[in-house]
Amino acid sequence: MIDLPSLRGFRTLVTGHTGFKGSWLCSWLKQDGAEVAGLALAPEPNGQPNLFEAANVGKGMRSSLGDIRAFELVEREFQEFQPEVVFHLAAQPLVRRSYRDPLTTFSTNVMGTAHVLEAARRCGSVRAIVCVTTDKVYDDKEWVWGYREDDPLGGADPYSASKAAAEIVAGSYRRALLPLDDHRIALATARGGNVVGGGDWSEDRLVPDIVRFINAGEPIVLRNPRAIRPWQHVLELLAGYLTLAHRLLNDPAQASDAWNFGPGPDNEVDVEHLARSFAQAYGDSRARIEVVPSPLKESHSLKLDIAKSKMLLGWRPRLDFARTIGLTAEWYRGFHREGLPASDLLSQQIEVFREYAG
């Protein structure tokens, strides 16, 4: 194991900084002393809180609002900020929405990724890019074992297919285009999924839906209670991104590749078990559960083989299932029931995670 890496002093650009993971990442980077900029759409006005605004994440960083589907805007942001490190998180990240709006999903996740990578290539300051995709990039065979980085890519639904295509775009830049510039930029893709953590209020995501049901005094509705997923706290995944960025800066030849980041086997539980565990940790152990099956195809079991990241990057998951759910429930309870500031909850849990990781 290596210590948690630092990007202190590096000019760091985060696309998708107004989203759930982007807000946590920017908070971590600022707390660590990086010079941070973000480019993303404005948070959606859907009647729900959003972490970026609730925690005032934009304070102390450069925050630009715009669509990565507009190349001129993306290139201008790169040229003005001159980043050294880029985390590309901006995406249409919701599977069910991808069925309703496949064109936006493909244009954002595929061409948006190409725009970010080309803008970085034309910007002389960039040294390292972490391009974030998902565990759903693999051609799902319903295997009982984890997918490895060299397994075939695929994806039946528009979201999964678009992220697999983004992997191919990134691979083309890494193998064909960046070498034309003498490998000045080190580029890697990071695959993770089923992330939980405080401050996610997205539609059609399990934990945010559970919180909404409990807060409204309604039964918890599950679509696929027997589906097994590898549940991972957002800070675990961000530690993987930061470890990878640090290695891209210091050992680009080895790090420029695809990498899986997932939890330990203890965190691979079914949806109903997670729902009951979260409800108990949140303080509502008597919450009722109802099953309303979805007509959309979902995998029964999907997990990643993380041996490569553990062996070659020195990264490993630190939080077991109880701590993962405990931290998540503690964040929502603190915000919704105790009235604690979202920014304080972010800072406190980042420090708690550092203690776990130390």
N, C-alpha and C positions, 0 to 999 in steps of 0.2 A: 504494500500500500504506500502511496505517496501522500504528502500533505495536500490539503485543498489548494489549488493553484490561485495565483493572483494576477489580475490584469491592471494593477495599480499604475496609473499614469498613462495607460494606453488610450488612444482615441478609438472608441468602440461604438459602432453603429448597430442598432437593433431594429430590423424591420418587424412590423407587427408588435410594436412596443405598447400599444394600447390594449392588447389582449391579455388574457389570464397569465399565460406563461411569460409573455413579454413584460408584464408589470412586475412579476416576481424577479425576472432576470435583471431588469433595469434597477430595481431596488437593491439587489445584491451587488451589482457593479458599482453603483454610487456609494454604497456602504463600504466597498472595498477600495475606493479611491480612483476608479477609472473616470475618464472624461467621456460622457455618454451622450449619444444622439439617437433619436428614434424617428422612423418613418412608418406611418400606418394610417389606415382609415380612422375616422373618429369613432368612439364607442357607439354601439347601436342604441338608439332611443327606444328600447323595448319595454319600458316600465320597470325594469329590474335595476338594482344597483350595478355599477361596474367598478372593478378594482382600480383601474387607472385613475378615475376621478375620485373614488371614495378614499383612496390612500394618497391622493395628490402626488402621484408618481412623477408627473411632469416637472415638479419643482426640482431645481438643481441640475437640469439636463436640457439639451436642445430637443424640442419636440416639434416635429413637422407632420402635418396631416396631408395625406395624399394617397393615390391609388397606384400600386406597383404595376398595374396594367398600362400606365402612361410612362413610356420610357424616358421622355424628355425630363419629366419631373424627377424620376429616380436618378438619372444621370446628374441633374443639377444638385441634388442633395449630396451625392458623393463628391462632386467637385467643390462644393462649398465647405463641407465638413472635413474632407480629406482623412477618412478613417484609416486606421491601421488594422483593426480587427472587425469583422462583420459577422453577426449572427442573423441568419435569414430565417425568421419565424413567420412572416406574413403569409397568410393562406386563408382559404375558405376551409375550415377545419371540421365541419359537421357532416356526418354520413347521411343523415336523413335529409338535410337541406340539399345535399348534392343530387338527390333524386328529384327534388322540386326545381332545382336550378343548375342543371349540369353544365350549361355554357359558361356561367360565371365561375363555377368550380374549376373547369378546365382552363379557362383563360387566366384566372388568378394563379392557380397552382402550377401550371406549366409555363405559360408565357411570362407570368410574373417572375418566376424563378429565373428564366432566361434574361429578363430585363435586369434583375439585380446582379447576376453574374457578369453580364456584359458591361454594366456600369462600373462594376468593381475592376474589371479588366482594363477599362479605359482610364481608371484613376490610378495615378502612379504611387499613391501612398499605401494601398492595401497590401497586406502581407499574409493574412490568414482569413479564411471564410469557413464557418460552420453552417452548412445548409441543412436545416431541420426537416425531416420527413416524418415517418411513422412506422409502427410495426406492421401496418396493413399494406405495405408495399410488396409483400411476398405473395406469390401464387399459392393461395391457401389450399392445402391438401387435407386439412383437418387432422394433421399429425398430432401424436401425443408428445412428441419431443419438440424442442425449440428450433426455430429457424436460424440458420447461420448466414453470415453476410454474403456468402457466395451461392446461396440458394436462388432459384429463378424468381424474378419479379413478376408481378401480375396484378390482379385486382378486378373483381367483377363489378362492384358499384362504382359510380363516377368518382367519389372521393378517393377510394383506394387506387383506382386506375390513374387518376391525375397525379397522385403522389409517387406512384411507380414511374410514371413518365417524367416527373421532376428529377427522380434519381438518374434516369437515363440522360436527361439534359445536363445534370451536374457531372455525370461520368464523361460526357462528350467534352465539356470544358476542361476537365481534369486531364484527360488523355490526349486531346487533339488541339485545343485552343490555347490553354495556358502554357504548354511547352513552347509555343511560338514566341512567347515572351520570356524564354529562359527560366520557366518555372518560378517566376518572381512571386506568384501567389500560390500558397498552399491551400488546397480545397478538400474538405471532407464532408461526408453526409452523416447525420446522426439519426438513428432510428429508435424510437421509443413510443410508448402508447399507454392508454388507460391510466392517465395521470390524474391524481386527486390532490386536493389541497384547498386551503381557505381562500375565499374570494372569487371562486368560479361561479358565475350565475348564468352560464350559457344555457341555451335551450337544448333539450334532448340529450342531456348528460346526466348520468346516474346520480351522483352525489348532489349537484344543484337541485335536481328534481326531488330527491329525498328531503332536502332542507325545505323546499317550498311546500311539500305535502305536510311535513310535520308542523311547520309554522302556521299553516292554514287549518290545522286540526283534522286533516283528511287522511284516509288510508294511503299507504305507499303503493303506487301502481308500478308494477314491473312488467316488461315486455318478454323477457327471456330469463327467468330466474335460475335456470340450470346452466347457463353459459358461464364457462370458467375463464377468468381473465387474470393477468399478472398486474395487480394494482400497485402503483408506484407513486410515492409522494413527489410533488413537483420539484422540491429541492434536491432530491436524489438525481432527477434527470438533469437539472441545471448544473449540478456538480459534474455530471458527465460532459455537458457542453463546454464548461470552463476548462476541465481537464484536457479535452480535445483541442480547444483553441490554444492552450498553453503549449501543448505538444506540437501543434502545427507551426508555432513560432520558433520552437527550439529543435525540432527534429522533423522537418517537413517531408522528407523522403519516406519515412515510416508512417507518418500520421495521415498522409493524403490518401484516404481510402474511405470505405463505408464502415460504420461502427454501430453495434447494437448496445442499447442501454436499457436494462430491465431490472426488476427486483429479484430477490431470492425466492426459492421455491415455496417458502412459508406464505408468501403473498399471493399465491395462485389459488384463489378461492372463487366459488360461484357467486353470482349476482345477489341471490337471496341472502347468503351468508354475510356479504358485505353490507347489505341493507340493514339486517338485524344488528350487526356489530356497530354500525354507525349510529343507528337510532339509540342504542343503549349508551354509547359514549356521549351522545348529544344530550342525553337526559330524558329520553322517552322510550324506555324499554318495552312499553306495552303497545307501541305503534302497530296497527294492523297492516297487513300486506294483501294486495289484490293483484291478480295476474290478468293482463289484457294482452294477448299475443299480438305480435306485429306481423304483417304480411311481408315485410322486407326480409331479405336473406341476411342472416347473421351467423358468424362462425360459432360453433359450440366451444371450441378451445383454440386459443391463439397465444403463443408465447415465444420468447426470443432466447437464443443461446448467447450468453454474454461472456463466454470464455475468452474470446479474443480481446475484448476491452479490459477484462481483469488481468490477462497475462501481459499484454503489450502496452497498455496505458497505465496500469497500476490502479485503475478505478475499480471500485466495488460498491454494491449497495450497502447502506449502513442501517436502514430502518426495517424492522420486522413488521408484520401485519398490524400488530397491536399498536405500535408506535405510529405507523402510517395513518391509521384510522384515528388514533388518539389526537395527534397533532391537527388533523383536518377538522375533527369535531370541535376541538378546543378553539380553533380560529372562528368558526361560524358561531359557536356559543358566545364567545367574547364579543363578536360584532353585533349579533341579533339580540342577545338576551342580557348582556352586561353593558352594552353601549360603549365598548372600548374603541378607540380610533383605529381605523384600518391600517394606517401607516405604522402605528405602534405595534400592532399584531404582526405585520410583515417583519419589522426590525427584530422583534423579540424571537420570532421563530427562525429567522436566519441565524441568529446567535445560538439558539438552542441546537440547530442542526450542526453548526460548527463544533459544538461541544461533543455531539454524537460522533462526528467525523474525526475528532482529534485523537 
